[in-house]
Amino acid sequence: MALTNEQFDSIMSKYEKIRNHNATVEADRKKEIYEKLPRIKEINDEMANLSLKASIEAINGDPTAIRKLSEESVILNNERELILERAGYKKTYLDPIYNCKDCKDTGYIGNEKCHCLKQHIINELYSQSNLNEILHRENFDNFCFDYYSPSYFDKVTGKNALENIEEVVDYCHHFIKTFDSTFTNIIIYGNTGVGKTYLSNCIAKELIEKGKSVIYLSAVKLFEILGDYTFNSKRIENVGDTVNNLLNCDLLIIDDLGTEFANSFTPSAFFNVLNERLLASKSTIISTNLFPGDIAKKYSERISSRIVGNYVGIKVFGEDIRQLNRS
C-alpha cells in the first residue's frame, strides 16, 4: 500500500489550487501591464497572430515562411522585454508562473511522476507514519556509535556493545536494501535506553524516502486502536480504515511491546494483525524490553510463536543512553 485514493486526490487537488492561484496572478499582471503599457497588448496580439500563421505554414510545409515568421516573433519579443525593463519590470513579468517548471504544476512529466509529486507523496507518508519531526532527528545520518562502549560486554554473546551495534546497523541497511525482494520481520529487544526505538526510526525514514508506506505506533496506541475497533467501531469514525491501514501498510512499526494495557479481547485482535501481515508478506518491526523468554510468558502461545518463529531477533545492549545524556 502506498497512499489511499483519498490522500492522493488531496495532493492532486493542491496542484489544481496552485494552478488556479498562478493563473489569477498572471491575469492580474496582464491587466496591470495592459493598462500601463498598451503597446504590450499590441505586441502580444501580433505574436498570437504570428503563431497562428506559423501553424498554417507548418501544415503547408513552407520552411521559408516559417523562418520569416519566427524572426518577426523574436523581434517583437525583444521589443516587449525592452518596454517592460524600461518601465521597471522584469522582462519575465508576463511569463507563465509555475511553482515547478518541470511539470508545469501538473505533477507529471509525460506519464512519469515529477520529482515534486514524489516529494509530496513522501511528505504525506511521513505524516501518515506518525513520526514527522522525529525522523529529522533520529536517522542514520545522526546515529552516534560513541554511546556504545567497546568495554561493555554481553555475557550471552560475548560481544562488546560497539561491535554489536555496528553489526546491527549493517543488518538494518541490508533490510532496507532488500526490502522489495525479501520478506523479513524484525524484533529489536534489549534493556531500556539502548537505542531500539532510534533504530526503528532510522529504518522508517529510509523506507519512507523510498516511497514506502510506514506506520509507527506505540504498543499502547496500537492496543487502544484495536480496543476501539473491537468495541466501538460503529461509534468511532474511521477506526475500520485505520485497522485496514495497519494490515496493509508496507511496514508496521510497533514500539515498546509489553507496555500496553490488554483486556481479554485485544490479544486476539493483536494476533490477527500479526497473522494477517504474515499471510500478506507485509513486514513488521517490533521493539521491546522483553527478551524472547519473556514474550512466551506474557503472551499466548499463538502470539509468541508468530513472533519467535517469524521474526529476526536483534539484540541491542549497552549503557542507558538517556542516563549518559543526563550525566
Order of alpha helices (4+ residues) and beta strands (2+ residues): alpha-alpha-alpha-beta-beta-alpha-alpha-alpha-beta-alpha-beta-alpha-alpha-beta-alpha-beta-alpha-alpha-beta-alpha
